Amino acid sequence: MMDPVTLMLLGAAPAVLKVADALAQALLLRARAELARAEAAARVPGDKPAGGAQ
């Protein structure tokens, strides 16, 4: 027989996994948006430093 704390932790596991999944999805969306912004910024012409340096 399991003690009450173990049973409580086992019962809470699905909720914890749902929260972790939601956080992971949010981080993934943010990372994709940041990557898209960085790629778009790299494609913008005329963004060279003054003096002709490359």
PyRosetta script that sets phi, psi and omega in degrees:
from pyrosetta import init, pose_from_sequence

init()
pose = pose_from_sequence("MMDPVTLMLLGAAPAVLKVADALAQALLLRARAELARAEAAARVPGDKPAGGAQ")
pose.set_psi(1, 140.5)
pose.set_omega(1, -178.1)
pose.set_phi(2, -91.4)
pose.set_psi(2, 150.8)
pose.set_omega(2, 177.9)
pose.set_phi(3, -76.3)
pose.set_psi(3, 162.5)
pose.set_omega(3, -176.0)
pose.set_phi(4, -61.7)
pose.set_psi(4, -33.2)
pose.set_omega(4, -179.9)
pose.set_phi(5, -66.2)
pose.set_psi(5, -43.6)
pose.set_omega(5, 178.4)
pose.set_phi(6, -62.2)
pose.set_psi(6, -43.3)
pose.set_omega(6, 178.4)
pose.set_phi(7, -62.9)
pose.set_psi(7, -39.8)
pose.set_omega(7, 179.0)
pose.set_phi(8, -64.8)
pose.set_psi(8, -43.4)
pose.set_omega(8, 179.7)
pose.set_phi(9, -64.1)
pose.set_psi(9, -40.8)
pose.set_omega(9, 178.0)
pose.set_phi(10, -65.5)
pose.set_psi(10, -35.6)
pose.set_omega(10, 178.7)
pose.set_phi(11, -71.0)
pose.set_psi(11, -28.9)
pose.set_omega(11, -178.0)
pose.set_phi(12, -85.7)
pose.set_psi(12, -13.3)
pose.set_omega(12, -175.6)
pose.set_phi(13, -55.8)
pose.set_psi(13, -46.4)
pose.set_omega(13, -179.9)
pose.set_phi(14, -60.4)
pose.set_psi(14, -38.6)
pose.set_omega(14, 178.9)
pose.set_phi(15, -66.8)
pose.set_psi(15, -40.9)
pose.set_omega(15, 178.6)
pose.set_phi(16, -63.1)
pose.set_psi(16, -41.7)
pose.set_omega(16, 178.9)
pose.set_phi(17, -65.6)
pose.set_psi(17, -36.5)
pose.set_omega(17, 177.7)
pose.set_phi(18, -64.7)
pose.set_psi(18, -42.5)
pose.set_omega(18, 179.0)
pose.set_phi(19, -65.5)
pose.set_psi(19, -43.7)
pose.set_omega(19, 179.1)
pose.set_phi(20, -62.3)
pose.set_psi(20, -39.8)
pose.set_omega(20, 179.0)
pose.set_phi(21, -65.6)
pose.set_psi(21, -42.0)
pose.set_omega(21, 179.2)
pose.set_phi(22, -63.4)
pose.set_psi(22, -41.8)
pose.set_omega(22, 177.7)
pose.set_phi(23, -64.6)
pose.set_psi(23, -41.0)
pose.set_omega(23, 179.1)
pose.set_phi(24, -63.9)
pose.set_psi(24, -41.3)
pose.set_omega(24, 178.8)
pose.set_phi(25, -63.6)
pose.set_psi(25, -41.2)
pose.set_omega(25, 179.5)
pose.set_phi(26, -64.5)
pose.set_psi(26, -42.3)
pose.set_omega(26, 178.1)
pose.set_phi(27, -64.7)
pose.set_psi(27, -38.9)
pose.set_omega(27, 179.0)
pose.set_phi(28, -64.7)
pose.set_psi(28, -43.2)
pose.set_omega(28, 177.9)
pose.set_phi(29, -63.0)
pose.set_psi(29, -41.7)
pose.set_omega(29, 179.3)
pose.set_phi(30, -64.7)
pose.set_psi(30, -41.5)
pose.set_omega(30, -180.0)
pose.set_phi(31, -65.9)
pose.set_psi(31, -39.5)
pose.set_omega(31, 178.1)
pose.set_phi(32, -65.0)
pose.set_psi(32, -39.9)
pose.set_omega(32, 179.0)
pose.set_phi(33, -65.6)
pose.set_psi(33, -41.7)
pose.set_omega(33, 179.4)
pose.set_phi(34, -65.2)
pose.set_psi(34, -39.7)
pose.set_omega(34, 177.6)
pose.set_phi(35, -64.6)
pose.set_psi(35, -42.5)
pose.set_omega(35, 178.9)
pose.set_phi(36, -62.6)
pose.set_psi(36, -40.7)
pose.set_omega(36, 178.0)
pose.set_phi(37, -63.7)
pose.set_psi(37, -42.6)
pose.set_omega(37, -179.3)
pose.set_phi(38, -65.2)
pose.set_psi(38, -40.7)
pose.set_omega(38, 178.4)
pose.set_phi(39, -66.4)
pose.set_psi(39, -39.3)
pose.set_omega(39, 178.8)
pose.set_phi(40, -66.0)
pose.set_psi(40, -39.8)
pose.set_omega(40, 179.3)
pose.set_phi(41, -65.9)
pose.set_psi(41, -33.3)
pose.set_omega(41, 180.0)
pose.set_phi(42, -71.3)
pose.set_psi(42, -24.4)
pose.set_omega(42, -179.2)
pose.set_phi(43, -88.1)
pose.set_psi(43, -8.9)
pose.set_omega(43, -177.5)
pose.set_phi(44, -72.9)
pose.set_psi(44, 119.8)
pose.set_omega(44, 179.5)
pose.set_phi(45, -78.0)
pose.set_psi(45, 160.8)
pose.set_omega(45, 176.0)
pose.set_phi(46, 77.3)
pose.set_psi(46, 20.4)
pose.set_omega(46, -178.9)
pose.set_phi(47, -105.9)
pose.set_psi(47, 39.4)
pose.set_omega(47, -177.4)
pose.set_phi(48, -94.0)
pose.set_psi(48, 151.4)
pose.set_omega(48, 177.8)
pose.set_phi(49, -64.9)
pose.set_psi(49, 155.8)
pose.set_omega(49, 179.1)
pose.set_phi(50, -67.0)
pose.set_psi(50, 151.8)
pose.set_omega(50, 177.6)
pose.set_phi(51, 90.3)
pose.set_psi(51, 3.4)
pose.set_omega(51, 177.5)
pose.set_phi(52, 78.3)
pose.set_psi(52, 5.8)
pose.set_omega(52, 177.7)
pose.set_phi(53, -68.2)
pose.set_psi(53, 147.8)
pose.set_omega(53, -179.2)
pose.set_phi(54, -117.4)
pose.dump_pdb("model.pdb")
